[in-house]
């Protein structure tokens, strides 16, 4: 069961769902998620991107990103309906100015268009409000600098 009030823990979990856990642990809850295909606005069960990655969506609440080859959860994103807090004070929907006062060590990545720091990525919208908060496995921080690490990650060797 997903707890939409659970704290957001960088490099660990959102909603009581743990990074690195296997997709089979969510056999009962993933079918209860509801999805929308943005291109057609029709219902769909899954979004596949890349050759070996899948994203499940609990509508406007969570995204769960899995590597198909090893079945592991490598990224979780909290969306508008998620109520849990990051560091007991930061949440989706708050102003970026307030965020930066609370967490000044965040770095803005112009290419990815997110604020990030060690296993944490925060995306804002055009008016400066937090649109999503993601936690992810630390291996993702090393992929841009090493082609072989990226290849191994894609193969599920992590």
mmCIF file of the C-alpha atoms, coordinates in Angstrom:
data_MODEL
# 
_entry.id   MODEL 
# 
loop_
_atom_site.group_PDB 
_atom_site.id 
_atom_site.type_symbol 
_atom_site.label_atom_id 
_atom_site.label_alt_id 
_atom_site.label_comp_id 
_atom_site.label_asym_id 
_atom_site.label_entity_id 
_atom_site.label_seq_id 
_atom_site.pdbx_PDB_ins_code 
_atom_site.Cartn_x 
_atom_site.Cartn_y 
_atom_site.Cartn_z 
_atom_site.occupancy 
_atom_site.B_iso_or_equiv 
_atom_site.pdbx_formal_charge 
_atom_site.auth_seq_id 
_atom_site.auth_comp_id 
_atom_site.auth_asym_id 
_atom_site.auth_atom_id 
_atom_site.pdbx_PDB_model_num 
ATOM 1   C CA . UNK A 1 1   ? 0.000  0.000  0.000   1.00 0.00 ? 1   UNK A CA 1 
ATOM 2   C CA . UNK A 1 2   ? 1.191  3.509  -0.814  1.00 0.00 ? 2   UNK A CA 1 
ATOM 3   C CA . UNK A 1 3   ? 1.183  6.000  2.059   1.00 0.00 ? 3   UNK A CA 1 
ATOM 4   C CA . UNK A 1 4   ? 0.806  9.447  0.430   1.00 0.00 ? 4   UNK A CA 1 
ATOM 5   C CA . UNK A 1 5   ? 1.674  11.099 3.750   1.00 0.00 ? 5   UNK A CA 1 
ATOM 6   C CA . UNK A 1 6   ? 4.974  9.255  4.303   1.00 0.00 ? 6   UNK A CA 1 
ATOM 7   C CA . UNK A 1 7   ? 8.134  11.378 4.354   1.00 0.00 ? 7   UNK A CA 1 
ATOM 8   C CA . UNK A 1 8   ? 10.276 11.791 1.245   1.00 0.00 ? 8   UNK A CA 1 
ATOM 9   C CA . UNK A 1 9   ? 13.719 10.305 1.939   1.00 0.00 ? 9   UNK A CA 1 
ATOM 10  C CA . UNK A 1 10  ? 16.501 11.040 -0.593  1.00 0.00 ? 10  UNK A CA 1 
ATOM 11  C CA . UNK A 1 11  ? 18.244 7.905  -1.906  1.00 0.00 ? 11  UNK A CA 1 
ATOM 12  C CA . UNK A 1 12  ? 15.705 5.774  0.042   1.00 0.00 ? 12  UNK A CA 1 
ATOM 13  C CA . UNK A 1 13  ? 11.941 6.094  -0.405  1.00 0.00 ? 13  UNK A CA 1 
ATOM 14  C CA . UNK A 1 14  ? 8.710  7.936  -1.100  1.00 0.00 ? 14  UNK A CA 1 
ATOM 15  C CA . UNK A 1 15  ? 5.288  6.774  0.044   1.00 0.00 ? 15  UNK A CA 1 
ATOM 16  C CA . UNK A 1 16  ? 6.760  3.900  1.991   1.00 0.00 ? 16  UNK A CA 1 
ATOM 17  C CA . UNK A 1 17  ? 8.060  2.473  -1.300  1.00 0.00 ? 17  UNK A CA 1 
ATOM 18  C CA . UNK A 1 18  ? 11.785 1.751  -1.272  1.00 0.00 ? 18  UNK A CA 1 
ATOM 19  C CA . UNK A 1 19  ? 14.307 2.321  -4.021  1.00 0.00 ? 19  UNK A CA 1 
ATOM 20  C CA . UNK A 1 20  ? 16.053 -0.866 -5.224  1.00 0.00 ? 20  UNK A CA 1 
ATOM 21  C CA . UNK A 1 21  ? 12.992 -2.943 -4.370  1.00 0.00 ? 21  UNK A CA 1 
ATOM 22  C CA . UNK A 1 22  ? 11.829 -5.430 -7.005  1.00 0.00 ? 22  UNK A CA 1 
ATOM 23  C CA . UNK A 1 23  ? 8.759  -4.871 -9.181  1.00 0.00 ? 23  UNK A CA 1 
ATOM 24  C CA . UNK A 1 24  ? 7.235  -8.152 -7.984  1.00 0.00 ? 24  UNK A CA 1 
ATOM 25  C CA . UNK A 1 25  ? 6.731  -6.517 -4.557  1.00 0.00 ? 25  UNK A CA 1 
ATOM 26  C CA . UNK A 1 26  ? 4.140  -4.258 -6.206  1.00 0.00 ? 26  UNK A CA 1 
ATOM 27  C CA . UNK A 1 27  ? 2.182  -6.977 -7.990  1.00 0.00 ? 27  UNK A CA 1 
ATOM 28  C CA . UNK A 1 28  ? -0.986 -6.076 -6.070  1.00 0.00 ? 28  UNK A CA 1 
ATOM 29  C CA . UNK A 1 29  ? -0.753 -2.271 -6.141  1.00 0.00 ? 29  UNK A CA 1 
ATOM 30  C CA . UNK A 1 30  ? 0.453  -1.438 -9.659  1.00 0.00 ? 30  UNK A CA 1 
ATOM 31  C CA . UNK A 1 31  ? -2.791 -2.675 -11.285 1.00 0.00 ? 31  UNK A CA 1 
ATOM 32  C CA . UNK A 1 32  ? -4.735 -0.244 -9.064  1.00 0.00 ? 32  UNK A CA 1 
ATOM 33  C CA . UNK A 1 33  ? -2.875 2.778  -10.452 1.00 0.00 ? 33  UNK A CA 1 
ATOM 34  C CA . UNK A 1 34  ? -4.682 4.787  -13.124 1.00 0.00 ? 34  UNK A CA 1 
ATOM 35  C CA . UNK A 1 35  ? -2.919 6.230  -16.128 1.00 0.00 ? 35  UNK A CA 1 
ATOM 36  C CA . UNK A 1 36  ? -3.424 8.637  -18.967 1.00 0.00 ? 36  UNK A CA 1 
ATOM 37  C CA . UNK A 1 37  ? -1.577 8.611  -22.265 1.00 0.00 ? 37  UNK A CA 1 
ATOM 38  C CA . UNK A 1 38  ? -0.837 12.318 -22.794 1.00 0.00 ? 38  UNK A CA 1 
ATOM 39  C CA . UNK A 1 39  ? -0.742 11.959 -26.590 1.00 0.00 ? 39  UNK A CA 1 
ATOM 40  C CA . UNK A 1 40  ? -4.217 10.449 -26.885 1.00 0.00 ? 40  UNK A CA 1 
ATOM 41  C CA . UNK A 1 41  ? -5.715 11.288 -23.460 1.00 0.00 ? 41  UNK A CA 1 
ATOM 42  C CA . UNK A 1 42  ? -6.779 7.650  -23.359 1.00 0.00 ? 42  UNK A CA 1 
ATOM 43  C CA . UNK A 1 43  ? -6.222 5.184  -20.561 1.00 0.00 ? 43  UNK A CA 1 
ATOM 44  C CA . UNK A 1 44  ? -3.058 3.143  -20.763 1.00 0.00 ? 44  UNK A CA 1 
ATOM 45  C CA . UNK A 1 45  ? -1.358 0.796  -18.335 1.00 0.00 ? 45  UNK A CA 1 
ATOM 46  C CA . UNK A 1 46  ? 2.276  1.747  -18.663 1.00 0.00 ? 46  UNK A CA 1 
ATOM 47  C CA . UNK A 1 47  ? 4.738  4.196  -20.194 1.00 0.00 ? 47  UNK A CA 1 
ATOM 48  C CA . UNK A 1 48  ? 7.806  2.561  -21.688 1.00 0.00 ? 48  UNK A CA 1 
ATOM 49  C CA . UNK A 1 49  ? 10.756 4.798  -22.449 1.00 0.00 ? 49  UNK A CA 1 
ATOM 50  C CA . UNK A 1 50  ? 14.074 3.621  -23.688 1.00 0.00 ? 50  UNK A CA 1 
ATOM 51  C CA . UNK A 1 51  ? 14.585 -0.038 -24.380 1.00 0.00 ? 51  UNK A CA 1 
ATOM 52  C CA . UNK A 1 52  ? 14.652 -1.259 -20.802 1.00 0.00 ? 52  UNK A CA 1 
ATOM 53  C CA . UNK A 1 53  ? 12.770 1.214  -18.611 1.00 0.00 ? 53  UNK A CA 1 
ATOM 54  C CA . UNK A 1 54  ? 9.149  1.406  -17.559 1.00 0.00 ? 54  UNK A CA 1 
ATOM 55  C CA . UNK A 1 55  ? 7.238  4.038  -15.573 1.00 0.00 ? 55  UNK A CA 1 
ATOM 56  C CA . UNK A 1 56  ? 4.007  3.400  -13.705 1.00 0.00 ? 56  UNK A CA 1 
ATOM 57  C CA . UNK A 1 57  ? 1.868  6.317  -12.576 1.00 0.00 ? 57  UNK A CA 1 
ATOM 58  C CA . UNK A 1 58  ? -0.480 6.668  -9.654  1.00 0.00 ? 58  UNK A CA 1 
ATOM 59  C CA . UNK A 1 59  ? -2.362 9.552  -11.236 1.00 0.00 ? 59  UNK A CA 1 
ATOM 60  C CA . UNK A 1 60  ? -1.069 12.952 -10.060 1.00 0.00 ? 60  UNK A CA 1 
ATOM 61  C CA . UNK A 1 61  ? 0.519  11.277 -7.033  1.00 0.00 ? 61  UNK A CA 1 
ATOM 62  C CA . UNK A 1 62  ? 3.565  9.117  -7.871  1.00 0.00 ? 62  UNK A CA 1 
ATOM 63  C CA . UNK A 1 63  ? 5.716  7.834  -10.695 1.00 0.00 ? 63  UNK A CA 1 
ATOM 64  C CA . UNK A 1 64  ? 7.598  4.565  -10.193 1.00 0.00 ? 64  UNK A CA 1 
ATOM 65  C CA . UNK A 1 65  ? 10.548 3.947  -12.558 1.00 0.00 ? 65  UNK A CA 1 
ATOM 66  C CA . UNK A 1 66  ? 11.837 0.386  -13.009 1.00 0.00 ? 66  UNK A CA 1 
ATOM 67  C CA . UNK A 1 67  ? 14.704 -1.150 -14.934 1.00 0.00 ? 67  UNK A CA 1 
ATOM 68  C CA . UNK A 1 68  ? 13.104 -4.031 -16.861 1.00 0.00 ? 68  UNK A CA 1 
ATOM 69  C CA . UNK A 1 69  ? 16.247 -6.191 -16.947 1.00 0.00 ? 69  UNK A CA 1 
ATOM 70  C CA . UNK A 1 70  ? 16.786 -6.413 -13.187 1.00 0.00 ? 70  UNK A CA 1 
ATOM 71  C CA . UNK A 1 71  ? 13.265 -5.467 -12.056 1.00 0.00 ? 71  UNK A CA 1 
ATOM 72  C CA . UNK A 1 72  ? 14.578 -2.854 -9.601  1.00 0.00 ? 72  UNK A CA 1 
ATOM 73  C CA . UNK A 1 73  ? 12.978 0.468  -8.745  1.00 0.00 ? 73  UNK A CA 1 
ATOM 74  C CA . UNK A 1 74  ? 15.537 3.192  -9.454  1.00 0.00 ? 74  UNK A CA 1 
ATOM 75  C CA . UNK A 1 75  ? 13.518 6.407  -9.210  1.00 0.00 ? 75  UNK A CA 1 
ATOM 76  C CA . UNK A 1 76  ? 10.334 7.566  -7.462  1.00 0.00 ? 76  UNK A CA 1 
ATOM 77  C CA . UNK A 1 77  ? 8.676  10.920 -8.157  1.00 0.00 ? 77  UNK A CA 1 
ATOM 78  C CA . UNK A 1 78  ? 6.135  12.657 -5.917  1.00 0.00 ? 78  UNK A CA 1 
ATOM 79  C CA . UNK A 1 79  ? 3.538  14.718 -7.811  1.00 0.00 ? 79  UNK A CA 1 
ATOM 80  C CA . UNK A 1 80  ? 0.804  17.253 -6.914  1.00 0.00 ? 80  UNK A CA 1 
ATOM 81  C CA . UNK A 1 81  ? -1.417 14.937 -4.833  1.00 0.00 ? 81  UNK A CA 1 
ATOM 82  C CA . UNK A 1 82  ? 1.439  13.613 -2.718  1.00 0.00 ? 82  UNK A CA 1 
ATOM 83  C CA . UNK A 1 83  ? 1.233  15.001 0.841   1.00 0.00 ? 83  UNK A CA 1 
ATOM 84  C CA . UNK A 1 84  ? 4.455  13.757 2.441   1.00 0.00 ? 84  UNK A CA 1 
ATOM 85  C CA . UNK A 1 85  ? 7.301  16.152 3.214   1.00 0.00 ? 85  UNK A CA 1 
ATOM 86  C CA . UNK A 1 86  ? 10.972 16.247 2.374   1.00 0.00 ? 86  UNK A CA 1 
ATOM 87  C CA . UNK A 1 87  ? 13.103 17.092 5.432   1.00 0.00 ? 87  UNK A CA 1 
ATOM 88  C CA . UNK A 1 88  ? 9.870  17.700 7.402   1.00 0.00 ? 88  UNK A CA 1 
ATOM 89  C CA . UNK A 1 89  ? 9.223  21.017 5.618   1.00 0.00 ? 89  UNK A CA 1 
ATOM 90  C CA . UNK A 1 90  ? 9.436  20.809 1.811   1.00 0.00 ? 90  UNK A CA 1 
ATOM 91  C CA . UNK A 1 91  ? 6.521  19.666 -0.358  1.00 0.00 ? 91  UNK A CA 1 
ATOM 92  C CA . UNK A 1 92  ? 5.226  19.658 -3.893  1.00 0.00 ? 92  UNK A CA 1 
ATOM 93  C CA . UNK A 1 93  ? 3.445  22.947 -4.611  1.00 0.00 ? 93  UNK A CA 1 
ATOM 94  C CA . UNK A 1 94  ? 5.652  25.196 -2.536  1.00 0.00 ? 94  UNK A CA 1 
ATOM 95  C CA . UNK A 1 95  ? 7.517  28.200 -3.969  1.00 0.00 ? 95  UNK A CA 1 
ATOM 96  C CA . UNK A 1 96  ? 11.102 27.687 -5.144  1.00 0.00 ? 96  UNK A CA 1 
ATOM 97  C CA . UNK A 1 97  ? 12.243 30.777 -3.202  1.00 0.00 ? 97  UNK A CA 1 
ATOM 98  C CA . UNK A 1 98  ? 11.050 29.168 0.036   1.00 0.00 ? 98  UNK A CA 1 
ATOM 99  C CA . UNK A 1 99  ? 12.727 25.908 -0.948  1.00 0.00 ? 99  UNK A CA 1 
ATOM 100 C CA . UNK A 1 100 ? 16.092 27.567 -1.540  1.00 0.00 ? 100 UNK A CA 1 
ATOM 101 C CA . UNK A 1 101 ? 15.911 29.302 1.842   1.00 0.00 ? 101 UNK A CA 1 
ATOM 102 C CA . UNK A 1 102 ? 15.336 25.918 3.505   1.00 0.00 ? 102 UNK A CA 1 
ATOM 103 C CA . UNK A 1 103 ? 17.809 23.986 1.341   1.00 0.00 ? 103 UNK A CA 1 
ATOM 104 C CA . UNK A 1 104 ? 20.477 26.365 -0.045  1.00 0.00 ? 104 UNK A CA 1 
ATOM 105 C CA . UNK A 1 105 ? 22.839 23.548 -1.120  1.00 0.00 ? 105 UNK A CA 1 
ATOM 106 C CA . UNK A 1 106 ? 20.602 22.571 -4.071  1.00 0.00 ? 106 UNK A CA 1 
ATOM 107 C CA . UNK A 1 107 ? 22.263 23.087 -7.452  1.00 0.00 ? 107 UNK A CA 1 
ATOM 108 C CA . UNK A 1 108 ? 20.328 24.032 -10.584 1.00 0.00 ? 108 UNK A CA 1 
ATOM 109 C CA . UNK A 1 109 ? 21.066 21.832 -13.605 1.00 0.00 ? 109 UNK A CA 1 
ATOM 110 C CA . UNK A 1 110 ? 20.237 23.872 -16.715 1.00 0.00 ? 110 UNK A CA 1 
ATOM 111 C CA . UNK A 1 111 ? 20.348 20.844 -19.022 1.00 0.00 ? 111 UNK A CA 1 
ATOM 112 C CA . UNK A 1 112 ? 17.920 18.747 -16.928 1.00 0.00 ? 112 UNK A CA 1 
ATOM 113 C CA . UNK A 1 113 ? 16.065 21.871 -15.681 1.00 0.00 ? 113 UNK A CA 1 
ATOM 114 C CA . UNK A 1 114 ? 15.956 20.601 -12.087 1.00 0.00 ? 114 UNK A CA 1 
ATOM 115 C CA . UNK A 1 115 ? 17.386 21.504 -8.711  1.00 0.00 ? 115 UNK A CA 1 
ATOM 116 C CA . UNK A 1 116 ? 19.360 18.561 -7.417  1.00 0.00 ? 116 UNK A CA 1 
ATOM 117 C CA . UNK A 1 117 ? 21.536 17.264 -4.636  1.00 0.00 ? 117 UNK A CA 1 
ATOM 118 C CA . UNK A 1 118 ? 22.734 13.693 -3.972  1.00 0.00 ? 118 UNK A CA 1 
ATOM 119 C CA . UNK A 1 119 ? 19.849 11.418 -4.867  1.00 0.00 ? 119 UNK A CA 1 
ATOM 120 C CA . UNK A 1 120 ? 17.267 14.192 -4.980  1.00 0.00 ? 120 UNK A CA 1 
ATOM 121 C CA . UNK A 1 121 ? 15.819 16.165 -7.915  1.00 0.00 ? 121 UNK A CA 1 
ATOM 122 C CA . UNK A 1 122 ? 13.219 18.928 -7.678  1.00 0.00 ? 122 UNK A CA 1 
ATOM 123 C CA . UNK A 1 123 ? 11.433 20.175 -10.775 1.00 0.00 ? 123 UNK A CA 1 
ATOM 124 C CA . UNK A 1 124 ? 9.656  23.528 -10.899 1.00 0.00 ? 124 UNK A CA 1 
ATOM 125 C CA . UNK A 1 125 ? 7.124  24.978 -13.290 1.00 0.00 ? 125 UNK A CA 1 
ATOM 126 C CA . UNK A 1 126 ? 7.323  28.260 -15.195 1.00 0.00 ? 126 UNK A CA 1 
ATOM 127 C CA . UNK A 1 127 ? 5.993  30.290 -12.246 1.00 0.00 ? 127 UNK A CA 1 
ATOM 128 C CA . UNK A 1 128 ? 8.526  28.918 -9.749  1.00 0.00 ? 128 UNK A CA 1 
ATOM 129 C CA . UNK A 1 129 ? 6.397  26.370 -7.903  1.00 0.00 ? 129 UNK A CA 1 
ATOM 130 C CA . UNK A 1 130 ? 7.682  22.872 -7.102  1.00 0.00 ? 130 UNK A CA 1 
ATOM 131 C CA . UNK A 1 131 ? 6.042  20.520 -9.601  1.00 0.00 ? 131 UNK A CA 1 
ATOM 132 C CA . UNK A 1 132 ? 7.698  17.271 -8.504  1.00 0.00 ? 132 UNK A CA 1 
ATOM 133 C CA . UNK A 1 133 ? 10.221 15.837 -6.074  1.00 0.00 ? 133 UNK A CA 1 
ATOM 134 C CA . UNK A 1 134 ? 12.194 12.751 -7.096  1.00 0.00 ? 134 UNK A CA 1 
ATOM 135 C CA . UNK A 1 135 ? 14.465 10.420 -5.190  1.00 0.00 ? 135 UNK A CA 1 
ATOM 136 C CA . UNK A 1 136 ? 16.740 8.057  -7.062  1.00 0.00 ? 136 UNK A CA 1 
ATOM 137 C CA . UNK A 1 137 ? 19.561 5.554  -6.681  1.00 0.00 ? 137 UNK A CA 1 
ATOM 138 C CA . UNK A 1 138 ? 23.018 7.098  -6.420  1.00 0.00 ? 138 UNK A CA 1 
ATOM 139 C CA . UNK A 1 139 ? 24.231 5.311  -9.562  1.00 0.00 ? 139 UNK A CA 1 
ATOM 140 C CA . UNK A 1 140 ? 22.255 7.832  -11.640 1.00 0.00 ? 140 UNK A CA 1 
ATOM 141 C CA . UNK A 1 141 ? 24.588 10.616 -10.492 1.00 0.00 ? 141 UNK A CA 1 
ATOM 142 C CA . UNK A 1 142 ? 27.573 8.930  -12.155 1.00 0.00 ? 142 UNK A CA 1 
ATOM 143 C CA . UNK A 1 143 ? 26.103 8.038  -15.560 1.00 0.00 ? 143 UNK A CA 1 
ATOM 144 C CA . UNK A 1 144 ? 26.868 11.275 -17.394 1.00 0.00 ? 144 UNK A CA 1 
ATOM 145 C CA . UNK A 1 145 ? 30.574 11.008 -16.706 1.00 0.00 ? 145 UNK A CA 1 
ATOM 146 C CA . UNK A 1 146 ? 31.186 7.399  -17.721 1.00 0.00 ? 146 UNK A CA 1 
ATOM 147 C CA . UNK A 1 147 ? 29.874 5.622  -20.830 1.00 0.00 ? 147 UNK A CA 1 
ATOM 148 C CA . UNK A 1 148 ? 30.667 2.161  -19.452 1.00 0.00 ? 148 UNK A CA 1 
ATOM 149 C CA . UNK A 1 149 ? 28.783 2.871  -16.194 1.00 0.00 ? 149 UNK A CA 1 
ATOM 150 C CA . UNK A 1 150 ? 25.787 3.990  -18.264 1.00 0.00 ? 150 UNK A CA 1 
ATOM 151 C CA . UNK A 1 151 ? 25.951 0.775  -20.294 1.00 0.00 ? 151 UNK A CA 1 
ATOM 152 C CA . UNK A 1 152 ? 26.111 -1.341 -17.130 1.00 0.00 ? 152 UNK A CA 1 
ATOM 153 C CA . UNK A 1 153 ? 23.197 0.560  -15.584 1.00 0.00 ? 153 UNK A CA 1 
ATOM 154 C CA . UNK A 1 154 ? 21.118 0.022  -18.742 1.00 0.00 ? 154 UNK A CA 1 
ATOM 155 C CA . UNK A 1 155 ? 21.925 -3.709 -18.591 1.00 0.00 ? 155 UNK A CA 1 
ATOM 156 C CA . UNK A 1 156 ? 20.636 -3.797 -15.001 1.00 0.00 ? 156 UNK A CA 1 
ATOM 157 C CA . UNK A 1 157 ? 24.071 -4.424 -13.491 1.00 0.00 ? 157 UNK A CA 1 
ATOM 158 C CA . UNK A 1 158 ? 23.688 -2.306 -10.367 1.00 0.00 ? 158 UNK A CA 1 
# 
